[in-house]
Amino acid sequence: MAALPSTQPGRDVDADVLDVNIEDSVVQKLAENDSKFAFLSSEAKAATDAEHAMTLRQAIRSHPKAVLWSIFFSTAVAMEGYDTVLISAFYAVPTFQKKYGRMTKKPGKYEIPAPWQAGLSNGARVGEILGLLLNGYVCEKFGFKKTMIGMLCLLTGLIFIVFFAPNIGTLVAGEVLMGVPWGAFQTLTTVYAAEVCPVALRGYLTTVRPND
C-alpha cells in the first residue's frame, strides 16, 4: 500500500487519498487464504448484529445467569455508601467521644478533635482511590470472580481492625484499609456488567447499584 501524502493541520484531505483497496487489506488476505478465518469472521459479525438487535425481554431470557451474577455482584456495594458516612454519626455519641476523643475544658466532657474527624471522614475515600486503581490490574490478572472473592475476604479481615481499634489512630488506619475493597467494588460491579451482559442489558445492569 502506498504511503499517504503528508497534509498540513487544518486542511481537508481528498477522499481519494484515503481510499483503501480492500483487496490489499490484511483481513481480506486472511479470508482468502484461510476459509476457517472467513467463516469465524462472518459468524462474529452475525452474532454482533443479533446482539444489537435484541430487545430487553429477549436479552433477559437468553442471558439469565449473566443478569443474576451482575445483580449479585452489585450487592457488594449495598453497604459501601452507608458505611462511609456512618462513622460521622458517632462523633456526638458520648461513649465514642470518651474512648477516642480528648477531654475539653469542662470536666467530664470529651470531644473528637477536628483533624481526626477529617481523617475519619475522608480516610475511606483515600482507600477507595487506591482500590479503584488497583482493581483494573487485579481483574486483568485473576478475573472478575476471583477478584470479588479476594476483596470480600480482605474486607472481612479488615473489619476486625475497626471493630477492636484501641485508639483513634488505629480506627483511621482501618477506615483507609477498608476503603481499598470498597473502591474495587465500585468499578468491579460496573465493568462486569458492561463486559459480560448483552448490549440491551448494559444500560440497566450498570446502574443497578444499591447505594446510588
C-alpha angles and dihedrals in degrees: 000000000000119000117257116248116251118258133197119246114267095024122114117246118227111251091228090061092059094045107123120201105233091205090066096046121114093237093052092050092049091049092051095048099040119042091189091058091051090050093049091047092053091047092050091050092049091049092049092049091048092050092051091049094053120116122222093257093048091049092052093048094047097043107033095143092052090052094049094046091049092051090045091053090049092059087070089078094046091104099028095089091043096048095049093057098034094079092064090060090064095061091087097043109108094217092051091046092052095048099043104018137070132249117265128215089273111081113249094014122117134185140184109245115243095242091055091047089055090048093051093045096047102029093088090050090058090051091047091056089054090047092050091054095042096048095071094055094044094048091049091055104036106019133240101289097046090047091051093049092047094049092048091051090047092051091049090057095044092054088072090062092058095039095053098031107148095195140018094259091060089046092056091047090052091051092052093048093046089052090067096069090037090058091047091053091055094061099027094063095047096045092047091055092045095051103036104036125072121259094259091059102040096083090056102037096046088060097046094107114137095207095057 
